[in-house]
Amino acid sequence: MKEKDYLATYYYAETLKYFYLAAVDKNIFDFNEFIFNTKAHPFKKSNFNNKKAKIYLGIN
């Protein structure tokens, strides 16, 4: 196998999001209102629907 100089394009996008979240002024962004997935995408907690989540996950 031939070696390549390769860096996945998502590396910078995800790394910069994590850096921003670590460095942002806590008064600008209310971290208690959101939950973040593994790719640092924010989801508003108030929009969470427990019943739908159980259906999507196949939990009865």
A tleap script that builds the chain and sets N, CA, C and O, in Angstrom:
source leaprc.protein.ff14SB
mol = sequence {
  NMET LYS GLU LYS ASP TYR LEU ALA THR TYR
  TYR TYR ALA GLU THR LEU LYS TYR PHE TYR
  LEU ALA ALA VAL ASP LYS ASN ILE PHE ASP
  PHE ASN GLU PHE ILE PHE ASN THR LYS ALA
  HIE PRO PHE LYS LYS SER ASN PHE ASN ASN
  LYS LYS ALA LYS ILE TYR LEU GLY ILE CASN
}
set mol.1.N position { 0.845 -1.180 0.000 }
set mol.1.CA position { 0.000 0.000 0.000 }
set mol.1.C position { 0.894 1.249 0.000 }
set mol.1.O position { 1.827 1.360 0.796 }
set mol.2.N position { 0.598 2.154 -0.881 }
set mol.2.CA position { 1.371 3.384 -0.988 }
set mol.2.C position { 0.878 4.403 0.043 }
set mol.2.O position { -0.324 4.625 0.189 }
set mol.3.N position { 1.831 5.019 0.755 }
set mol.3.CA position { 1.467 6.029 1.753 }
set mol.3.C position { 1.036 7.321 1.074 }
set mol.3.O position { 1.539 7.687 0.012 }
set mol.4.N position { 0.085 8.003 1.720 }
set mol.4.CA position { -0.401 9.278 1.201 }
set mol.4.C position { -0.330 10.319 2.305 }
set mol.4.O position { -0.380 9.995 3.491 }
set mol.5.N position { -0.214 11.552 1.901 }
set mol.5.CA position { -0.328 12.660 2.841 }
set mol.5.C position { -1.794 13.068 2.823 }
set mol.5.O position { -2.219 13.822 1.947 }
set mol.6.N position { -2.569 12.573 3.785 }
set mol.6.CA position { -4.017 12.729 3.740 }
set mol.6.C position { -4.538 13.216 5.089 }
set mol.6.O position { -4.127 12.729 6.142 }
set mol.7.N position { -5.436 14.173 5.038 }
set mol.7.CA position { -6.114 14.651 6.235 }
set mol.7.C position { -7.584 14.802 5.888 }
set mol.7.O position { -7.944 15.514 4.950 }
set mol.8.N position { -8.424 14.128 6.649 }
set mol.8.CA position { -9.859 14.179 6.375 }
set mol.8.C position { -10.370 15.608 6.499 }
set mol.8.O position { -9.941 16.357 7.376 }
set mol.9.N position { -11.286 15.976 5.619 }
set mol.9.CA position { -11.787 17.354 5.593 }
set mol.9.C position { -12.565 17.713 6.849 }
set mol.9.O position { -12.586 18.875 7.255 }
set mol.10.N position { -13.200 16.730 7.464 }
set mol.10.CA position { -13.982 17.029 8.667 }
set mol.10.C position { -13.104 17.333 9.873 }
set mol.10.O position { -13.598 17.860 10.870 }
set mol.11.N position { -11.818 17.015 9.807 }
set mol.11.CA position { -10.931 17.215 10.952 }
set mol.11.C position { -10.960 18.658 11.443 }
set mol.11.O position { -11.142 18.902 12.636 }
set mol.12.N position { -10.785 19.604 10.546 }
set mol.12.CA position { -10.763 21.009 10.954 }
set mol.12.C position { -12.130 21.483 11.421 }
set mol.12.O position { -12.231 22.209 12.410 }
set mol.13.N position { -13.168 21.084 10.726 }
set mol.13.CA position { -14.518 21.523 11.101 }
set mol.13.C position { -14.851 21.076 12.517 }
set mol.13.O position { -15.327 21.877 13.322 }
set mol.14.N position { -14.608 19.818 12.828 }
set mol.14.CA position { -14.935 19.321 14.164 }
set mol.14.C position { -14.001 19.899 15.216 }
set mol.14.O position { -14.446 20.281 16.298 }
set mol.15.N position { -12.722 19.965 14.911 }
set mol.15.CA position { -11.765 20.496 15.880 }
set mol.15.C position { -12.057 21.950 16.198 }
set mol.15.O position { -11.994 22.349 17.361 }
set mol.16.N position { -12.373 22.750 15.191 }
set mol.16.CA position { -12.670 24.162 15.432 }
set mol.16.C position { -13.960 24.340 16.217 }
set mol.16.O position { -14.061 25.258 17.031 }
set mol.17.N position { -14.947 23.482 15.990 }
set mol.17.CA position { -16.186 23.560 16.779 }
set mol.17.C position { -15.904 23.279 18.243 }
set mol.17.O position { -16.397 23.993 19.117 }
set mol.18.N position { -15.118 22.250 18.522 }
set mol.18.CA position { -14.785 21.925 19.912 }
set mol.18.C position { -13.994 23.062 20.552 }
set mol.18.O position { -14.232 23.416 21.706 }
set mol.19.N position { -13.057 23.630 19.804 }
set mol.19.CA position { -12.268 24.742 20.332 }
set mol.19.C position { -13.167 25.931 20.650 }
set mol.19.O position { -13.031 26.552 21.704 }
set mol.20.N position { -14.083 26.247 19.742 }
set mol.20.CA position { -15.008 27.357 19.964 }
set mol.20.C position { -15.842 27.117 21.215 }
set mol.20.O position { -15.999 28.017 22.041 }
set mol.21.N position { -16.374 25.917 21.357 }
set mol.21.CA position { -17.204 25.609 22.521 }
set mol.21.C position { -16.418 25.719 23.823 }
set mol.21.O position { -16.972 26.107 24.851 }
set mol.22.N position { -15.145 25.385 23.785 }
set mol.22.CA position { -14.313 25.476 24.983 }
set mol.22.C position { -13.940 26.919 25.305 }
set mol.22.O position { -13.733 27.259 26.470 }
set mol.23.N position { -13.852 27.775 24.279 }
set mol.23.CA position { -13.352 29.131 24.479 }
set mol.23.C position { -14.427 30.210 24.512 }
set mol.23.O position { -14.146 31.331 24.935 }
set mol.24.N position { -15.650 29.905 24.079 }
set mol.24.CA position { -16.693 30.920 23.968 }
set mol.24.C position { -17.067 31.472 25.350 }
set mol.24.O position { -17.052 30.752 26.349 }
set mol.25.N position { -17.396 32.739 25.380 }
set mol.25.CA position { -17.853 33.385 26.611 }
set mol.25.C position { -19.156 32.727 27.050 }
set mol.25.O position { -20.111 32.651 26.277 }
set mol.26.N position { -19.191 32.263 28.261 }
set mol.26.CA position { -20.362 31.530 28.762 }
set mol.26.C position { -21.606 32.408 28.841 }
set mol.26.O position { -22.711 31.879 28.956 }
set mol.27.N position { -21.465 33.724 28.784 }
set mol.27.CA position { -22.615 34.629 28.794 }
set mol.27.C position { -23.242 34.787 27.406 }
set mol.27.O position { -24.379 35.243 27.292 }
set mol.28.N position { -22.524 34.420 26.373 }
set mol.28.CA position { -23.019 34.543 25.002 }
set mol.28.C position { -23.881 33.335 24.628 }
set mol.28.O position { -24.885 33.472 23.930 }
set mol.29.N position { -23.488 32.183 25.086 }
set mol.29.CA position { -24.164 30.936 24.716 }
set mol.29.C position { -24.581 30.213 25.987 }
set mol.29.O position { -23.745 29.953 26.853 }
set mol.30.N position { -25.860 29.887 26.112 }
set mol.30.CA position { -26.366 29.214 27.308 }
set mol.30.C position { -26.220 27.701 27.143 }
set mol.30.O position { -27.039 27.056 26.488 }
set mol.31.N position { -25.181 27.154 27.737 }
set mol.31.CA position { -24.897 25.727 27.604 }
set mol.31.C position { -25.901 24.854 28.350 }
set mol.31.O position { -25.957 23.647 28.113 }
set mol.32.N position { -26.682 25.427 29.233 }
set mol.32.CA position { -27.703 24.661 29.945 }
set mol.32.C position { -28.939 24.414 29.087 }
set mol.32.O position { -29.766 23.567 29.425 }
set mol.33.N position { -29.074 25.139 27.985 }
set mol.33.CA position { -30.233 25.006 27.094 }
set mol.33.C position { -30.019 23.978 25.982 }
set mol.33.O position { -30.975 23.570 25.323 }
set mol.34.N position { -28.779 23.563 25.774 }
set mol.34.CA position { -28.453 22.702 24.638 }
set mol.34.C position { -27.698 21.456 25.072 }
set mol.34.O position { -27.043 21.426 26.114 }
set mol.35.N position { -27.812 20.437 24.243 }
set mol.35.CA position { -27.003 19.232 24.377 }
set mol.35.C position { -26.286 19.064 23.040 }
set mol.35.O position { -26.845 19.393 21.994 }
set mol.36.N position { -25.063 18.557 23.064 }
set mol.36.CA position { -24.257 18.440 21.852 }
set mol.36.C position { -24.022 16.974 21.507 }
set mol.36.O position { -23.760 16.152 22.384 }
set mol.37.N position { -24.121 16.659 20.212 }
set mol.37.CA position { -23.805 15.296 19.801 }
set mol.37.C position { -22.296 15.168 19.633 }
set mol.37.O position { -21.555 16.110 19.913 }
set mol.38.N position { -21.845 14.016 19.180 }
set mol.38.CA position { -20.404 13.771 19.085 }
set mol.38.C position { -19.706 14.616 18.028 }
set mol.38.O position { -18.478 14.709 18.026 }
set mol.39.N position { -20.464 15.228 17.138 }
set mol.39.CA position { -19.878 16.115 16.133 }
set mol.39.C position { -20.072 17.578 16.498 }
set mol.39.O position { -19.908 18.463 15.659 }
set mol.40.N position { -20.424 17.827 17.756 }
set mol.40.CA position { -20.591 19.177 18.305 }
set mol.40.C position { -21.753 19.941 17.687 }
set mol.40.O position { -21.738 21.171 17.644 }
set mol.41.N position { -22.746 19.224 17.215 }
set mol.41.CA position { -23.962 19.873 16.728 }
set mol.41.C position { -24.883 20.115 17.924 }
set mol.41.O position { -25.148 19.190 18.692 }
set mol.42.N position { -25.373 21.346 18.091 }
set mol.42.CA position { -26.235 21.629 19.249 }
set mol.42.C position { -27.688 21.234 19.002 }
set mol.42.O position { -28.223 21.425 17.910 }
set mol.43.N position { -28.303 20.688 20.020 }
set mol.43.CA position { -29.726 20.363 20.001 }
set mol.43.C position { -30.359 20.987 21.231 }
set mol.43.O position { -29.893 20.780 22.351 }
set mol.44.N position { -31.418 21.747 21.022 }
set mol.44.CA position { -32.088 22.428 22.125 }
set mol.44.C position { -32.836 21.403 22.982 }
set mol.44.O position { -33.615 20.601 22.467 }
set mol.45.N position { -32.594 21.439 24.279 }
set mol.45.CA position { -33.214 20.480 25.191 }
set mol.45.C position { -34.728 20.588 25.205 }
set mol.45.O position { -35.417 19.578 25.347 }
set mol.46.N position { -35.256 21.790 25.063 }
set mol.46.CA position { -36.704 21.970 25.132 }
set mol.46.C position { -37.423 21.329 23.943 }
set mol.46.O position { -38.631 21.100 24.005 }
set mol.47.N position { -36.693 21.036 22.859 }
set mol.47.CA position { -37.290 20.395 21.686 }
set mol.47.C position { -37.276 18.872 21.781 }
set mol.47.O position { -37.809 18.191 20.904 }
set mol.48.N position { -36.671 18.336 22.838 }
set mol.48.CA position { -36.559 16.889 22.986 }
set mol.48.C position { -37.917 16.281 23.303 }
set mol.48.O position { -38.629 16.749 24.191 }
set mol.49.N position { -38.265 15.238 22.569 }
set mol.49.CA position { -39.531 14.542 22.776 }
set mol.49.C position { -39.213 13.111 23.205 }
set mol.49.O position { -38.793 12.288 22.392 }
set mol.50.N position { -39.415 12.830 24.477 }
set mol.50.CA position { -39.068 11.535 25.051 }
set mol.50.C position { -39.795 10.384 24.363 }
set mol.50.O position { -39.197 9.334 24.128 }
set mol.51.N position { -41.060 10.561 24.039 }
set mol.51.CA position { -41.841 9.493 23.404 }
set mol.51.C position { -41.312 9.174 22.004 }
set mol.51.O position { -41.185 8.006 21.635 }
set mol.52.N position { -41.004 10.218 21.225 }
set mol.52.CA position { -40.462 9.997 19.876 }
set mol.52.C position { -39.090 9.334 19.942 }
set mol.52.O position { -38.781 8.461 19.131 }
set mol.53.N position { -38.274 9.745 20.898 }
set mol.53.CA position { -36.940 9.161 21.035 }
set mol.53.C position { -37.036 7.665 21.301 }
set mol.53.O position { -36.276 6.881 20.732 }
set mol.54.N position { -37.958 7.270 22.154 }
set mol.54.CA position { -38.133 5.841 22.443 }
set mol.54.C position { -38.585 5.079 21.204 }
set mol.54.O position { -38.144 3.953 20.972 }
set mol.55.N position { -39.463 5.686 20.407 }
set mol.55.CA position { -39.922 5.040 19.168 }
set mol.55.C position { -38.751 4.884 18.193 }
set mol.55.O position { -38.561 3.810 17.621 }
set mol.56.N position { -37.964 5.952 18.002 }
set mol.56.CA position { -36.833 5.909 17.073 }
set mol.56.C position { -35.793 4.876 17.498 }
set mol.56.O position { -35.164 4.234 16.657 }
set mol.57.N position { -35.618 4.720 18.812 }
set mol.57.CA position { -34.622 3.783 19.329 }
set mol.57.C position { -35.160 2.365 19.483 }
set mol.57.O position { -34.408 1.444 19.800 }
set mol.58.N position { -36.458 2.190 19.259 }
set mol.58.CA position { -37.063 0.872 19.377 }
set mol.58.C position { -37.238 0.414 20.812 }
set mol.58.O position { -37.250 -0.784 21.094 }
set mol.59.N position { -37.373 1.375 21.718 }
set mol.59.CA position { -37.563 1.067 23.136 }
set mol.59.C position { -39.045 1.165 23.453 }
set mol.59.O position { -39.691 2.162 23.127 }
set mol.60.N position { -39.577 0.147 24.078 }
set mol.60.CA position { -41.003 0.159 24.444 }
set mol.60.C position { -41.197 0.583 25.870 }
set mol.60.O position { -42.331 0.649 26.346 }
savepdb mol mol.pdb
quit
